[in-house]
Amino acid sequence: MTIWSAQSGKHVYVEKPMSHDVAEGRICVEAQKKYGVVIQHGTQRRSDARTAGLHEAIQAGKFGKLKIAYGYCCKPRGSIGIKSPSSPPTNLDWNLWRGPAVIEPYHGNYIHYNWHWFWSTGNGDLNNQGTHQLDVARWAIDTDQTHPVRARAIGGRFQWGDQGETPNTLFGIAEYPNGQQVMFNVRNVNYKGYQRQVENEYYFEDGGKIVRGKYYAKGSTNGESISVPSGKVTEGGNWGSFVAACRAGKPEMANGNVYDAHYGCVLGHLMNNSYRLGEKVPFNAKAGKFGDDADANEHFMKLHSIMSDGVGIPDNEAEYIVGPWLSFDPKTERHRGEHAKAANALLQDPNRKGFEVPTAKKV
């Protein structure tokens, strides 16, 4: 829809995620450049001047050098069950609804929300709700960084035994050319005492951290309130800023422009692709295989303990899927090195006839 609108000369406010896969995102970028329209992404935190101010302070070194930007998408969700193939409802244009997605036959778990949990139509909660927190995490790292140079993920679909394909539990890591990392935690399970987390944290090279809006110096258990000036955003909130950008004819005024959208969505796509190429290993604390990476191991163990102690999954009676490190070239937007062939095959889904997404060069 973004591509069609740009080709028609229409400005676009696009719901997140802007792209279903890496290639679609690049094509949206090229469409914006060619047709000069405004494209604003539905990552609405981009209109928050307080978050912008915090990130400007982080990038200026107020808290030291940022090491890890962390995002959480941990909502209580439940099983979607299993629905058998059937004829589409008479009030649904099934051909138009599925668009480019190669899916057949229809079943009731596709519409109108659970499409998020199937690879042919969605990206899991990592690039559903998680797109917001992924975007905030990437926003905090150095401004000259675009895509990560490698990414991996570990997770599974636990507790439910349903029809969904995407993980309801996932820990992802992406590393950028400058060494900074984005980590992400998806937990979509539920139990008594479950902790909902939809938020961001920041960890610094000197051991300091920002958690739940407070700064903790290394070794401190007493958080300090943070006071930073408001940052640079286009005023008017999500909708007002979009209208202002359209009226001014300045795509760069959009809070969450096409580049921000692309870089943030690709971050999630790469983590998902690692998961999709993963191998099954027994569910236990050693599954992460993080070696001497203390940061990764610490955060994976937080997730594992919740699944083990909270959900009650017994060791070795379920399976994690452990994805490989996927190397990625930020300039060519292609994978390289080990696993490159299989990973590059996931950069763009095949399209159904009549809904072919144009190439970046021919958009």
N, C-alpha and C positions, 0 to 999 in steps of 0.2 A: 504493500500500500504506500509506503514511503517513496519507493522508486516511481510508481505510477504517478503519484501526486507531483513529485519534482518534475517529471517529464511533462506534466500538464501545466507547469508554471505555478503550482499551488504551494504556499507555505505549509509546513507540516509540524504539528505537535504529536509526536509518536509515543505511544505507551511503551514502557520497557517490557522485554528487551527489544532494542531496535532491530536486531538481527537474530536469525535462527542459527546461523553458523558464521564462521570467520569470513568466508567469501562474500556473503550477503552484506556484511557490515562495510567492507571495502567498496562494494558497488554503491551503497547508500552515500558514502563519502564522495565518490566520483560523480554521482548524480547531483549532489549539492553543489559541487564545484562547477559542474557544467552548466546548470540551470540557474544558479545564483539565488536559490530560494533559502528561506530560513528553515532550519530543522532544529527543533528543540526536543530533547529527550525527557521522558517522564520520570527521570531520577530527580525528584523534587527537592531533595536536600540541597541541590545546587543553587536554590534561591534563598538559602539560609545564610544571612550575613555573618551570624555567629560562627557557624562551621567554617565559612570562608576565612574569617579572622583567625580562628585557631590554626588552620592549615598554613596561613601566611606566617604566623608566628613560629610554627614548627619548621617551616622551610627556611626561615631566617635564623634558626639555631637557638631560639629562646630556651629550649629544653635540652639542648645537645643534639647530636646527630641522630636522626630517626633510623632505626634498624628494621623494625617490623610494624607495618600497618595491618591491623587485625579487624576482621568483620565477622559478625554473628548473624545467622538467620535461623533462629531456634524457636519455632512456633509449635504449639501443640496441634497436631493434625491426626487424623484417624485413617483407617483402612477405607479404600474405595471399593472393596469387594471385587467380584468378578461378574461381568455382564456378557452374555452370549451374543454372537453376531445376529443382527436382525435388520429389517428394512428401516431406513431413516424415517423420522417423523414426517408427515406430509407438509408441515409448516417449515421444514428445514431444506434449504437449497444445499444439499450435500456436496454437489460438485463445486460450488463457489466457496463453501465453508472450508473445505480442505485445501483449496488453492493448489500451491505447488507440491504439497505433501503427498508422497506416494503411499497411500494407505487404502487397504481393502481387506475385509468388508467393514461396514459400519458396526459399531456397538455403542451402547449408551454411556460408556465411561469417557468417550471423547468429548461430549458436550455437556455443559458449556464451560466447565472449569477444569475438569480432570485431564484435559489434553496436555496440561503441564507435565504430567507424569509419564509421558510416552516420548521416546526419542524422535520419532518421525514428526511430531507436532510441537514438542516442548523441549525444555532444557532443565527440568527438575526445579527444585526450589532454589538451587544455587543461582540460576539466572531468571528466577521468578521474583519472589520477595528479595532474594539475595542480591539482585542487581543493584538495589539501592545501597546496601552496605558495601558491596564490592566497589561501587563507584566512589563512595566516600573514602574507602581505604586507598584506592589508587590516587585520588585527589591529593592525599597528604604527602605522597612521596615527591622527590625532586621534580621540578616542573619540566626538565628536559628529557624525562623518561616517557616512552610511548608504550611499547609492548615488553613483556618479560622475555628473557632468553631461555628460560626453561620453566616447566611446571609439572606437578604431579598431584595425585589425590589417592586417598584410601577411604573406603566406606562400605556401605551395604544397604539393603532394604530389609529392615528387621521388624519383628513383632507382628506384622500385618498378614503376610501370606496372601497378598491380593494380586490384582492384574497389572499393577503399575510396574514400570521398567526402571525409572530413574531412582537414584539412592535417596532414602529418607534420612540417612546419616552419612556425613562426608566431612573429611578434613583435607583441605587443599592448601598447597604452597606454590607460590610463583616467585621467581627471582629475576630482578631487573639487571641491566648491564652495569649499573653502579653498585650492585651488591645488596641494595635494599630488597626487602621481601614483603609480599602481601600474603597473609595467611587467612584462611576462612574456615568457618565451622557451621555446618548444617546439621540440625537435629530436629526432626519432625516426628517425634513420638509423643507419648503422653503417659503419665502415671501420677499417683498422688505425690505431691511435693515437687513436681517437675518445674524446673526453672526456665521461664520464657526469657530469651535474650534476642533482641533485635537492636543491635548497637555496634559501636566501634571502639577499639582500644588502640593505644600507641605505645610502642616499646622503643627505648633509646639505647644507644651503644654503651652509655655509662651505667646502665642498670636502672635508670629511672623509667617511669611509665605513667600514662594517663589512662585511668580506668573510671568509668562512670562519672566523667566530668571533673575528676580531681587528679592533681599531679602528685605522684609519690616519688620522692627522691630515692636513690638506691638504698635499700635496707630499711626504709621508713614504712611504718604501718599507719601513719597519720597523714591522710591526704590533704593537700592544700587546695583551696579554691583557686580557680584559674580566672584571671582577668586579662582579656586581650581586646584590642579595638575591633570593631566590626570590619569585616573584609569586603572586598570588591565584588559586588554582584549587580546585575541590572535590577533596579527597583521595580516593585509592582507585584512581587510574588510570582508564582508559577505562570499564571495566565497573563498578568499585566506585563511581565517582562517579555513574554512571547509576542504580545500585541505591539509592544514598543519596538521590538526588533523588526517586526513585519512593517510597521509604519515607517521606520527609518531605513528600511532596505539594507540592514546590516546583520548578516547571519552571525557575526562574531558576538553580538549582544545577547544571544540566547543563553540562558542559564542552563548549561548542559548541552553544548552544541554538538554537531555531528561527530566531531573528533573525540570529544569526551565520551560520547555514547559508544563509539566504535572501540576505543581503547578499553573502556570498562567492560563491555560485553565480551570482547575477545578474551579478557582475563578469565572469565567464567567458562567460555567455550574450551579453553586449553585445559583447565582443571577437569572439566567433564570428559574431554577426549582421553586424558590419562586414565580416568576411571574406566572408561569404555574399553580400553585396551589392557585392563588389569587382569591379574590372575587370582584365583581363589586360594585363600590360605585360612587355616583354622582361626576362629575368633579367640584371641588372647592378647595379652599385653605386649607380646613380642612381634605382633603382626606388622607394625609400622616399619620395621627395618630401617630406623633412622640413624643407626650407628652412633657416631659421636656428635650428632647435631642435637645439642641439649635443648635448644628452643623448640624445635619441631617435636622432639620426644615429650617435652613437658606439656605442650598443648594437645598433642594426640592423647596423652594419658588422661587429661581432663575429660575429653570426650569418651574415651574407653571406659573410665570409671562410672560415668553416667549410664552408659549402655549396660555395663556389667552389674553395677549395684542398684541403679535406679530402675531400669527396664527389667533387670533380672536375667540377662542372657548368660547361661553357664559357659565357662571356658570350653572351647573345642567342640561345642554342640551347635555352632552356627559358623558362618564363614564371612570374612572380610573379603572385599575385592581390593587388591593392592595394585595401583597403577604405576607404570614406569615413569621415570623422568623423561619428559619429552622436550628436546631442544627445539628452539624456535628462533627464526631470523626476523627481527623486528622490521627490517627494511623490505624484504621480499614477502613477508607474511607466509612463509613456508617452513615446514619442519625440516630438520637436517639431522644427520647422525643416525644412531641406532633408533629403530622404530619409525623412521621417517616415512617409509612407504605406507605403512598402515595408518599413521597419524595424518598424513596428507590426504588420504582417502576420506577423512572425516571433516575436512575443511569446508566442503560444500556437499549438501545432499543432492541427490538426483531430483529432477522436477517433472511433474506431470505435464503431459501435452496440453497446450493452451495456457499454461501458467509458467512458462520458462522464464527464469530470472536472466536478464541480459548480462553479458560480461561487463567487466569494469571499463573496457576499452570501447564498447558499443552502447553504453547506457544512454 
